[in-house]
């Protein structure tokens, strides 16, 4: 295969890079089998007509207009290397032309689920504050240090959202003999039962759980849907762990609920990232802070590259992509996540 006959790939994965996504060996395979044109994601329309007309794949999720897509007759797939689909292109045009849009976001499910478990265990056993007290000579020994401690084992657990992350979280919780209830209005109850969890209304998940994990994507229907009323329904002393996107939560109401002592909480995501130095959540007692790092493992990033290569190979042979998750016509336009700015 000569350079001129290799399929053309526009690479625009910002803020990610090819070196982040691919191992050296995988990157070698990519460059051996494809012509790579690195591009500014904000200016795909400014590329030469010859490049656009020959492009088979786009690596990344750059904003695209219908006019730009019309200049790309050979396009087969947009391979998003973020965790969420963004409403920045005319999906109806893509679907009408049979162009796939896929995401590698499932690579983050297991790492995020494991950190979510760690946050829950820390909230349950006060591990972080106990360690800080020990460093300062204020430690409380034995039972005195467990006044508010509880077990995750045998507890009531609620999960809000049951996509890739919700399923991964259910797997890491499987050894704790917990009763797990799930609220996900996009998921048939039979699928939840087959996964070994109980379908439940949001009110039940909130009011009957010792630990509530939020792993729902942001959509046009649920922005800020977890607010003061939701936190008031939770059991006193229950733990709220936010792992997906901050926009599903009224963050001021979450802060107020923790300040009041009604619940404890942990979050890996925030309304603005990075947070202002004087943001009140930085000093909030009963709140564990993680800097949007739950999924950002090198092993997860490198897995993206393998998935991309496998799916491009399938499509090169006239088969559909199978490793990445495909955007669905009925739901993709409802997604309202913001793009990440830091890996």
C-alpha positions in Angstrom: 0.0 0.0 0.0 1.5 3.3 -1.0 1.0 6.6 0.8 -1.4 7.9 -1.8 -3.6 4.8 -1.4 -3.7 4.7 2.4 -7.0 5.9 3.9 -6.8 9.4 5.2 -7.4 10.3 8.9 -7.9 13.8 10.3 -6.4 13.8 13.7 -8.0 16.5 16.0 -8.2 14.9 19.5 -7.5 18.0 21.5 -6.8 18.2 24.4 -5.5 14.7 23.9 -2.6 13.8 21.6 -1.7 10.8 19.5 1.2 10.1 21.9 -1.3 10.0 24.8 -3.8 7.7 23.1 -1.5 5.3 21.4 1.4 3.2 22.6 4.5 3.6 20.4 3.7 0.3 18.8 0.1 1.2 18.2 1.1 4.6 16.8 3.4 2.9 14.5 0.6 0.7 13.2 -1.6 3.8 12.8 1.0 5.6 10.7 1.8 2.5 8.7 -1.8 2.0 7.6 -3.2 5.5 7.3 -2.3 9.0 6.1 -2.5 11.2 9.2 -3.4 14.9 8.8 -3.1 16.7 12.2 -5.6 19.6 12.3 -6.9 22.4 14.5 -10.3 21.1 15.7 -11.7 24.6 15.4 -10.8 24.9 11.8 -11.6 21.6 10.0 -13.5 23.7 7.4 -10.2 25.5 6.5 -8.4 22.3 5.4 -7.6 21.9 1.7 -10.4 20.5 -0.4 -8.3 17.5 -1.4 -7.9 16.5 2.3 -11.6 16.9 3.1 -12.7 15.0 0.0 -10.5 12.0 0.9 -11.0 11.9 4.6 -12.3 8.5 5.8 -12.0 9.0 9.6 -11.9 11.8 12.0 -10.1 11.1 15.3 -11.5 13.5 17.9 -14.8 15.4 18.3 -14.3 18.8 16.5 -17.2 21.0 15.8 -18.5 20.3 12.3 -21.1 22.1 10.2 -23.4 20.5 7.6 -21.5 22.5 4.9 -18.2 21.0 6.0 -19.6 17.5 6.0 -20.9 18.0 2.5 -17.3 18.4 1.4 -16.3 15.1 3.0 -18.0 12.4 0.7 -15.6 9.6 1.9 -16.2 10.1 5.6 -17.2 6.9 7.4 -16.7 7.5 11.1 -16.0 10.1 13.7 -14.1 8.5 16.6 -14.6 10.6 19.7 -11.8 10.1 22.3 -13.6 11.9 25.1 -15.9 10.2 27.5 -19.1 11.9 26.4 -20.7 12.9 23.1 -21.0 16.7 22.6 -23.8 18.4 20.7 -21.5 20.2 18.3 -22.3 18.6 14.9 -25.4 17.9 12.9 -26.0 14.3 13.9 -29.1 14.1 11.7 -26.9 14.6 8.7 -24.4 12.0 9.9 -27.1 9.4 10.5 -28.7 10.1 7.1 -25.5 9.5 5.4 -24.7 6.3 7.4 -21.6 7.9 9.0 -20.8 6.4 12.4 -20.1 8.5 15.5 -18.5 6.4 18.2 -16.9 7.1 21.6 -14.1 5.4 23.5 -15.5 6.6 26.8 -16.0 3.1 28.2 -12.3 2.9 28.9 -12.9 5.2 31.8 -15.6 3.1 33.4 -13.5 0.8 35.5 -11.0 3.4 36.7 -13.8 5.8 37.7 -15.8 3.0 39.4 -12.7 2.0 41.5 -12.1 5.6 42.6 -15.8 5.9 43.4 -15.6 2.9 45.7 -12.5 4.4 47.3 -14.4 7.7 48.0 -17.3 5.7 49.5 -15.0 3.8 51.8 -13.2 7.0 52.8 -16.6 8.6 53.6 -17.7 5.5 55.5 -14.6 5.2 57.7 -13.3 8.8 57.8 -9.9 7.6 56.5 -8.6 11.0 55.2 -9.4 13.1 58.3 -8.2 10.3 60.6 -4.8 10.3 58.7 -4.6 14.1 58.9 -5.3 14.0 62.7 -2.6 11.3 63.1 -0.1 13.6 61.4 -0.9 16.4 63.8 -0.9 14.2 66.9 -4.7 14.5 67.4 -5.6 10.9 66.5 -8.3 9.0 68.4 -7.5 5.4 69.0 -9.8 2.4 68.7 -13.5 2.9 69.0 -13.1 6.6 69.8 -12.0 7.1 66.2 -15.1 5.3 64.8 -17.9 7.4 66.2 -19.5 8.0 62.8 -18.1 4.9 61.0 -20.2 2.5 59.0 -19.8 -0.5 56.7 -20.3 -0.5 52.9 -20.9 -4.3 53.3 -24.6 -5.1 53.7 -25.6 -1.4 53.1 -28.3 0.0 50.9 -26.7 1.5 47.8 -28.3 3.7 45.1 -26.9 4.3 41.6 -28.2 7.1 39.4 -27.5 6.2 35.8 -26.6 2.7 34.5 -24.5 3.2 31.4 -20.9 1.8 31.1 -19.9 3.5 34.4 -23.0 2.3 36.3 -22.3 -1.2 35.2 -18.7 -1.0 36.2 -19.6 0.4 39.5 -22.1 -2.5 40.1 -19.3 -5.0 39.3 -16.8 -3.4 41.8 -19.6 -3.4 44.5 -20.5 -7.0 43.9 -18.5 -8.4 46.8 -20.1 -6.1 49.4 -23.4 -8.0 49.7 -25.3 -4.7 49.3 -28.8 -4.1 48.2 -28.4 -2.0 45.0 -31.2 0.0 43.6 -30.8 1.9 40.3 -32.6 4.8 38.7 -32.2 5.2 35.0 -35.2 6.4 32.9 -33.5 5.3 29.6 -33.0 1.7 30.8 -35.6 -1.0 30.6 -36.3 -2.6 34.0 -35.5 -6.1 32.7 -31.9 -5.1 31.8 -31.4 -3.8 35.3 -32.7 -7.0 36.8 -30.5 -9.1 34.6 -27.5 -7.1 35.9 -28.6 -8.1 39.5 -29.8 -4.7 40.6 -33.3 -3.4 41.5 -35.0 -0.8 39.2 -36.4 2.0 41.4 -37.8 5.5 41.2 -35.4 8.3 41.9 -37.3 9.1 45.1 -36.6 5.6 46.4 -33.0 5.6 45.4 -32.5 8.8 47.3 -34.5 8.0 50.4 -33.5 4.4 50.9 -29.8 4.5 50.3 -26.8 4.8 52.6 -24.6 5.6 49.6 -25.8 7.3 46.4 -23.5 7.2 43.4 -24.2 9.6 40.6 -23.0 8.4 37.2 -25.6 9.9 34.9 -24.6 11.8 31.7 -25.8 15.4 31.3 -28.8 15.6 29.0 -31.3 18.3 27.8 -33.7 16.7 30.4 -31.7 16.4 33.6 -29.4 19.5 34.0 -29.4 20.4 37.7 -32.1 17.8 38.6 -30.4 16.8 41.8 -31.0 19.8 44.0 -32.2 20.8 47.5 -35.3 18.7 47.3 -33.3 15.6 46.4 -30.8 16.1 49.2 -33.6 16.6 51.7 -35.0 13.2 50.8 -31.7 11.4 51.6 -31.1 9.6 54.8 -29.4 11.7 57.5 -25.7 10.9 57.3 -25.9 9.3 53.9 -23.0 9.6 51.5 -23.4 11.3 48.0 -20.7 10.5 45.5 -20.6 12.4 42.2 -18.6 10.8 39.5 -20.0 11.8 36.1 -20.7 15.4 35.3 -21.3 18.3 37.7 -24.1 19.8 35.6 -26.6 17.1 36.8 -26.3 18.6 40.3 -27.2 22.0 41.8 -23.8 22.4 43.4 -24.8 25.2 45.8 -27.6 23.0 47.1 -25.1 20.1 47.5 -22.7 22.4 49.5 -25.6 23.5 51.7 -26.7 20.0 52.4 -23.2 19.0 53.5 -22.7 22.2 55.5 -25.9 21.5 57.4 -24.6 18.1 58.4 -27.4 16.2 56.7 -25.2 14.3 54.3 -21.5 13.8 53.5 -20.3 13.9 50.0 -17.4 13.4 47.5 -17.0 14.6 44.0 -14.5 14.1 41.1 -16.2 16.9 39.0 -17.1 20.5 39.5 -19.2 23.3 37.8 -15.9 25.0 36.8 -12.6 23.3 36.4 -10.2 24.2 37.8 -12.1 25.6 40.8 -11.4 29.2 42.0 -8.9 29.3 44.9 -11.6 30.7 47.2 -14.4 28.3 46.2 -16.3 27.3 49.4 -16.1 23.6 48.5 -12.3 23.7 49.1 -12.9 24.2 52.9 -16.0 22.2 53.2 -15.9 19.7 56.1 -17.6 16.4 55.3 -16.7 16.7 51.6 -13.9 14.7 49.8 -12.4 16.4 46.8 -10.9 14.7 43.7 -9.6 16.9 40.8 -11.4 15.2 37.9 -8.8 12.5 37.9 -10.9 9.3 38.4 -10.5 8.0 34.9 -7.3 9.7 33.8 -5.0 6.7 33.9 -2.4 6.1 31.2 -3.7 2.5 30.8 -7.1 3.9 30.0 -5.8 6.4 27.5 -3.7 3.7 25.7 -6.8 1.4 25.6 -8.5 4.1 23.5 -5.9 3.7 20.8 -6.4 -0.1 20.6 -10.2 0.4 20.3 -9.7 3.0 17.6 -7.4 0.8 15.5 -9.7 -2.3 15.8 -12.8 -0.4 14.8 -11.0 1.3 11.8 -9.8 -2.1 10.7 -13.4 -3.4 10.8 -14.7 -0.5 8.8 -11.9 -0.8 6.3 -13.3 -4.3 5.6 -16.9 -3.1 5.2 -18.0 -4.1 8.7 -19.5 -1.9 11.5 -17.5 -0.6 14.4 -17.8 -3.0 17.4 -15.3 -1.9 20.1 -16.3 1.7 20.5 -19.8 2.7 21.6 -22.0 4.0 18.8 -24.0 7.2 19.1 -27.8 6.5 19.0 -30.1 8.5 16.8 -32.7 8.9 19.5 -30.4 10.1 22.3 -27.3 11.8 20.9 -28.9 15.2 20.3 -30.0 15.2 24.0 -26.5 15.1 25.3 -25.3 18.3 27.0 -21.8 17.5 28.3 -19.1 20.1 28.0 -15.7 19.1 26.4 -12.8 18.4 28.7 -10.0 21.0 28.8 -7.5 18.9 30.8 -6.6 15.2 30.3 
